[in-house]
Amino acid sequence: MFDKILIANRGEIACRVIASCRRLGIRSVAVYSDADAQALHVGLADEAVRIGPAKAADSYLCAARIVGAALASGAQAVHPGYGFLSENAAFAEAVEAAGLVFIGPPPAAIRAMGSKSAAKVRMAQAGVPVVPGYHGEDQSLERLTAEAIATGFPLLLKPSAGGGGKGMKVVTHAGELGAQIESARREAAASFGDEQLLIERYLERPRHIEIQIFADAHGRCVSLFERDCSLQRRHQKVIEEAPAPGLDPARRQAMGEAACTAALAIGYRGAGTVEFIAEHEEAGDGRFFFMEMNTRLQVEHPVTEMITGLDLVEWQLRVAAGEPLPLAQAQIPLHGHAIEARIYAEDPARDFLPASGRLVHLHWPAGDAHVRIDTGVRQGDAVTPHYDPLLAKLIVHDEDRPRALARLRRALADCRIVGVANNLRFLAALAAHPGYAAGAVHTGFIADQRATLLPAPATAPMRLLALATLG
């Protein structure tokens, strides 16, 4: 096992990795930009190194500075967290070239899943079910039009190099296809520097179910079960839970096996998430299709930790150190139900516009065996526009889904945020919605229920009053 690692990230994920390091007796090194000089993760780490100004491109995205900080600190390995450089194969190679261990998959595995279109071709070859569509290199308007018509409507246009829902377009009929292709290309080029698109059949009212996998350097891969991430706004997750409500055990096993097949096909190592889009059992024949693989730890990993009782960061460290997986597939437990709500500095009434400002007052529920808060901020901290506006993740666990949902509602009611616009009211409305309570969720649920979940935009004085009273 390592004696010291550097965490190439910030905020709640850096704090989360530090917690596991402390428990295992591993010294941690934080990195920080000028905007984060007083951040929580800096104070929690055993050491901290400045890596540049506030702009991410000059600090958290600067591979050379991070590798230099790791070498100067005497760290033996680098944990990338998620976001920033976590899925950057060149960064992983730079870490290894410096004689350090990258706590993540091999660079070749990152590259194999880096292009959505190439990944789907490879997964189809490995026997993993993929959504019908087109993933080819010919990107002429004529070819895309022909493939779209062959796929059928409605269909989805997606940037091959993309993520986070940027550039995605739903096309309902041939008449709008040309304009939507050009729009998707522009957004893809602006966001990812690559205008290549892929075409997929659009599944109406599908579920987004992902499988947490772990693979070691000894040829073993296991599934740590699934998470349902169907509650999304603008293709970004809001509430996740594990296990997926109402998922048939046979389907769970089939999805877990498909996810492990995907990982083994690319020589994977470490923590990864294979994301599937699945038809509702009542709406189809229960089929599921590969969407993409996230070659890193996921934001929502705590719900998996809660139902298994395992520390996934510890597993990452052990696998990166060359140890075999701690448990075989049949030994991995599954207890109860867990739900995670992402608490953001944003204004849901203004299309979830990110917010910034100072956290004048901050109160989280008391943590215990049933309630967990993962955060990287404290009262008095400034939320800046430089980074993702995630303030905290509220995770609850209980014997079954109804009890876990009741705990989520109580815990959300006990949260207080003053000084920055936030989504607490929106999350509370979601948690109280009868459709969500019934488990009748799909990726379009929030859009369909917008009128009941989101109040009409308030005037400026009313918004200030809401911030001061309820947060």
N, C-alpha and C positions, 0 to 999 in steps of 0.2 A: 504494500500500500504506500501511497505518496506521503511525504512529510509536509509538503507545502504546494499549494496550487494557486494560480492566478485566475480570477474570475473576470472574463472579458465582457462585462455587461454592467448594468446598473439597476436601480429600483428594486422591486419586490423579488425578482428572480435572483439578483445578487444576494439579497438578504436570505433567501431560501437556501441557496447553496452554502452560504456561510454557516447556517444553522446545522446542516449535516456535517460540515467540516468540524465544527466545534464538538459535536457528539462523538465523532470518530477520532478526535485528537489530531486533526490535520490543520496546519496553519494556513490562513487564507490571506490573499493579497487582493485588494480592491483596486480598480482604476477609476478615475473620475475626470470629468471636464471641469472647466471653470464654473459652469452653472451648478455643478454638483459638489462643490468643495465641502459643503456642510451637510451633505445628504446622509441619510440613515445608513446606507450600506457602507459608506466610508468609515463611519464611527464604529460599526460592528466588526469590521475586518481587523485582523491582527496588524496588517500594514496597508498603506494606500499610496498609490502613485498617480500623480497628475499626468494626463496624456494629451492635453490640449484645450483649446477654447470650446465654447458651448456648442458650436456647430458640429453635428454628428460626423460630418465628412472629415473634420479635422481632429476628431478625438475617438469616439467609439467605433467609427468605421475605418480608422487608420491602422491597418494591420501592422505596419512597421513599428509604430509607436507601442502597440500592445505587446508585440513579441519582444521589443527592446525592454519594456518594463518587466516582463516575465524573466528575462535573462538577468537583468540587474538585481532583481529581488531574490534570485536563487530558487525560484519556483521550478518544480519538476514537470508540471502539467498545466494545461490551460482549459478551463471550462467555459464554453462560449455562451451558456444560457440559451435564450431564444431571441429572435430578432437580430438586428445588427449583422454580425459576421457569422452567425451560428450555422448557416447553410451555404457558406462561401468556401468552395473547394480550394481556391487559391490560398485562403487564409489557413485552412487546415494543413495544406502543404508547407506553408511558411513556418507554421509552428513545428512541424515534424523536421523540416530542414534545419531548424535551429537546435535540434537535439532534444526537443520537448515532446511530451505526449499530448495529443489532442483528445480531449474527453468527448468523443463523438465518433461517428462512423468514418471509414476510410474515405479519402477524397474521391476515389473512383465511384463509391456508392452515392456520394452527394451529387456528383455530376450525372450519374445515371438517372436520378430523379429530378434533376434541375430543370429539364425541359419537359413540360406536361405532355407534349405530343410524342416525343421520343420515349418517355416513360410508359405511355399507354401502349405503344407498339411492342415494347419489351415485355410488358405484363401480359399482353395477349399471347405472345410467343411462349410465355411461361405457364399459360393455362389459367391465368387470373381473369375473371370476367370484367370486361370494360364496356363502357357506354357506347352503343353504336354511333358511328360518326366518321369524321375524317381527321387524320392526324399527319397528313403528308407534307412534303417539302414544297410542292408546287403551290404557290400562293397567288397565282394569277386570279383575277376577278372571275374569269371564265371557269376555271377549275373549282374555285370555292362555290360559285353559283351552282354548278352541276352537282357537286357533292352535297350541297345543302338540299337541293331538290330530291336527291336520292335518299338522304337521311329522313326527310319529311318534317313537317311543321306541327307544333312549335319546336324550335331548336335553339341551341345556346351557342353563341360565339364567345370564345375565351382566348385571351392572350396566352400563347404557349409558355412564355417566360414569366407569367404573372402570378398574382396572389392577392388575397384580401378583397376580392371582388372587383378590382379595378379593371375597367375595359370590358367587363362582361355585358353581353347584350342578349336579350330574349327576342327572337324573331318569330312572329306569329303567322306571316304569310309572305309569299314570294315578292309582292310588290314593295316591301320595305327592305328587302335583303341588301340591295346595293348600297343604300344610304347607311345601313347599320354596319356593314362591313367596313366602309370608309371611316365611320365614327370609331369603331372598335380598334382599327389600325392606328388612328391618331392617338387615342388614349394609351394604347399599348406602347407605342413609340415614346410618348412623353413620360410614362411611368417606369418603363423597363428598358428603354433603349432598343427594343426589338418589336417589330410590328407583326411578327408571324402569329397567325391565328389557328385555332383548332375548332372543329364543329362537333357538337354532341346533340343527340336527341334530348330534348327538354322533358324531364319527368315532372309532371304536375303534382304538386302536394307530396313530394318525396320526403323521406327522413334522411338526415345526415348522421351516419353512424361511423365511428372510427374505432380502430382496434389498436390498443397499446401493445407493442411488441418489444421484446428484448432479445438480442442475439449476442453470443460471445465469440471469442476467437477460436473456439474449439468445435465449431460447426453446429452448435445448438441454438435453437430459437424457440421462444415460448410466447404465448399470448397471455396478457394480463387483463383479458376481457375487453368489453366495449364501453364506449361513452356515446350518449346521444347528444348531439350538438345542433339539433334542428332549430332551436330558437335563435334566429339571426336577424340582424338589421343591416341592410346594405351588404349582404353576404359576409358579415362578420358576426362571430358568436357572441351571445349575451349571457345565456344560462346553459350550463352543461350538466349532465347527470350520468351516474353509473350505478347499476347497469341500465341499459336502455329499457324504458317501460314496455312491458308486454312482449319482449323479444323471446321467441321460441328457443328453447335450449338447443335444438338441432340446428337452427339458423345461427345461433351464437357459435357453435362449434364449427360450422362451415365457414363463417366469416373469419374466425380465428385461424383456421387452417389456410385459407386463402391469403391472409395477411402474412403468415409465416412463409408461405411459398414465395410471395413477393419479395420479402426481405432476403431469403436465401438465394434468390435468383440474381441478386446484385452483390453478393458477398458482404452483407450488412454486418455491422457490429455496434452494440450499444443500444440506447433507447431510440425508438422510432414510432411513428404513428401512421398507419395505413388508413386512409380515409375512403369511405364508400358512400355512395348515394343509394338508398334502398327504397323500393316501392313499399307502400303500406300494404300489409297483408290483406286488408279488406278491399284495397284498390287494385290489386294485381295478384301475381302468383308468388309474391315474396322474394323476387329476384333482387340481387344487389350487384353494384358495379363499382369497379375501382375508379377513384377520382384522381388521387395523388398520394404521395408519401412525404410526410414531413420528417426530414432527417435530423431530428433534434428532439429535445424534451418539449412538451407542449405546455401552453399556459394553463390548461385544464388538468394537468397531471394530478393535482391533489385529490380529485374525486376517486381516481384509481387507487391512490394511497389509502384513502379512507375505507374503501371496501375490501382491500387486501391486507391492510395493516403493514404494508411494506414501504420502505424509504427508497423511492426511485432514484434519487440523487446518489445514495449509497451504492445502489446497483450500478449506476454509471461509473462511479469511481472504481469499483471492484473490477468491472469488466475492462475498463481502460488500463488497469494495472495488470491485466493478463489473467485474472482469476476466472474460473468457470462460473456460469450462472448459479446463484445460490440455491435455486429450487428447480425441480423438474416440473413439467406442465401439470401433472396430477397432484402436485403438492401445493399449488398456488390456491390460497383460500379466496372465497367470495362471501362476504358477510354484509348483510343489510343493504342500505341505499344511501347514496351521497349526491348532493347537489351543490354546484358552484355558481355564484352570481358575480359578474364582473362589475365593479363599481368604478365608474369613469367620471372625470371632470369633463362634462359635456352637457349640452342643452337639448334634450329629446324633442322639445317643442319646436326647435329650429333645425330639424333634420339632423339631430345629434352632432351639432357643431361643437368641436373641441373648445374647451374653456381654459383660461389661465387666471392666475391670481394667487393671493395668499390664503392659506388655510387658517382662518382666524380661530375657528373652533372645530375640533375633531374628536369624535367619540365612537369607539368600536365596542361591540358586545364582548363580554368577558369570555376568553377562550377556555374550553374544557374538552372532554372526550367527544362531545357532540358538535361543538362549534369551533371553527378555526378561521383566523384572519391572516392572510398573507399580504403584507403591505411593505412599501418602501418609503412611506411618508409619515411625518409627525405633525402635530399641531404647530403652526407657525411657519411651516415650510412653504416655499413658493412653488406653484405649479407653473412651469414655463411652457412656451409654445415650441420648444426645441425637440421634445420627445413625445412618445405615446402618452395619452392622458389617463392611463390606467392608474387609479389610486389604490385599489385593494381588490382582493378576491375574498369573498365570504363563502366559506365552505361548511356545510352541515352534514351530519350523518345520523342515521337512526336505524331501527330494526327493519323498517319497510318504507316505501315511498310516501304514503300518507303522513307518517310520523316525521319523516325528513322534511316534507313540505311545510308542515306546521312549524317546525323549528326554523325553517328559512323565513317564514313570515314574521315570527317573533324577533329573530335576529335582525332583519331589515328594519323593523320598527324601532330597534334599539340603536341604530346608527344615526349619527348627527354629523353633518358637514355644513359649516358656515364659511362664506367667503368666496366660494367657487361654485358655479353652476354644476349640477351633478344629476345622475340618473336614478337616485334612490326612489323617488316616487314612481318612476317608470317600472323599476324592478318590483316594487311592491304591487303595482297593478298587474304585472305579469304573474307574480306568485299567487295572487288572489283570483285570477281568471278561471272560471269553471272549466273551460276547454283545456287549459294547461293541467288543471287538477285531474282531469279525466285521462290525461296522457295523449290527447288527440292533437299532437303537434306535428308540424311539417315546416319546411324551410320558408314557406310563405305565410306562416301564422301571424307574425307581427304586422306584416303589410296588410293582411286581411282584417286584422282586428285594430288597426291604427286608430279608428274613431273612438274606441272604448279604452285603449291603452294610453293614448296621448292627448292631453288637453290642448285646446286651441292656444296658439302663441299669446302670451300675456303682454300687456304694455310694460314698458321698462320699470315704472314704479311697482307694479304688481310682482314682477320677477324679483326685484330686490326684497320685497316683503316676504316672498316665499323662501328666499335664501336665508333670511334672518330668522324665520320661524321654524321651518321644517328641514332646511338643508337640501 
